């Protein structure tokens, strides 16, 4: 297991390339995790992307419940 914690240096980016599969980048300071497909998207790729989105949404809800909602300026950063 590798644990990457969030903070001021953490961010997510979506890189949509018209000729290549899209890339989701999770940046944690000097460490980046890139998520992409091996080629054309498959049903399994779509299932994984939906699962990732669902778990990220649950993560946000848990943070909001536990720590309260951040103001719009902090949430947009």
SULMO-V540507 format. One record per residue. RES is the residue in one small letter. PHI is phi in degrees with one decimal (none if undefined). PSI is psi in whole degrees, -180 to 180 (999 if undefined). BURIAL is # if it has 9 or more other ideal C-beta (glycine too) atoms within 8 Angstrom, else .. Layout:
<<RES;PHI;PSI;BURIAL> <RES;PHI;PSI;BURIAL>>
//
This chain:
<<x;none;136;.> <x;-114.8;129;.> <x;-109.9;121;.> <x;-116.4;118;#> <x;-96.2;152;.> <x;-82.9;167;.> <x;169.1;-164;.> <x;-61.7;-30;.> <x;-86.7;-6;.> <x;-87.2;141;#> <x;-161.1;163;.> <x;-122.5;145;.> <x;-138.6;144;.> <x;-112.3;124;.> <x;-109.4;96;.> <x;-85.7;115;.> <x;-103.6;132;.> <x;-70.2;-32;.> <x;-102.1;-4;.> <x;-128.8;162;.> <x;-61.8;149;#> <x;-64.8;156;#> <x;-125.1;132;#> <x;-106.1;121;#> <x;-108.0;131;#> <x;-112.9;109;#> <x;-102.9;131;#> <x;-128.8;76;#> <x;66.7;-118;.> <x;-84.2;-3;.> <x;-111.3;132;.> <x;-124.0;141;.> <x;-115.5;120;.> <x;-106.9;131;.> <x;-117.4;125;.> <x;-153.1;177;.> <x;-98.4;165;#> <x;-80.5;-8;.> <x;175.9;-135;.> <x;-62.8;143;.> <x;-65.0;140;.> <x;-111.7;173;.> <x;-59.8;-40;.> <x;-63.7;-37;.> <x;-62.6;-44;#> <x;-64.7;-42;#> <x;-59.8;-45;.> <x;-62.9;-45;.> <x;-61.8;-41;.> <x;-66.3;-40;.> <x;-64.3;-43;.> <x;-60.6;-45;#> <x;-63.7;-42;.> <x;-63.4;-45;.> <x;-68.3;-36;.> <x;-64.8;-40;.> <x;-63.8;-41;.> <x;-64.9;-38;.> <x;-60.9;-45;.> <x;-61.3;-47;.> <x;-60.3;-40;.> <x;-63.9;-44;.> <x;-62.4;-43;.> <x;-63.4;-42;#> <x;-65.3;-41;.> <x;-78.4;-39;.> <x;-118.6;-1;.> <x;82.0;159;.> <x;-74.7;136;.> <x;-74.4;153;.> <x;-66.3;164;.> <x;-60.3;-36;.> <x;-66.7;-44;.> <x;-68.9;-39;.> <x;-67.5;-31;.> <x;-77.9;-19;.> <x;-71.6;999;.>>
//
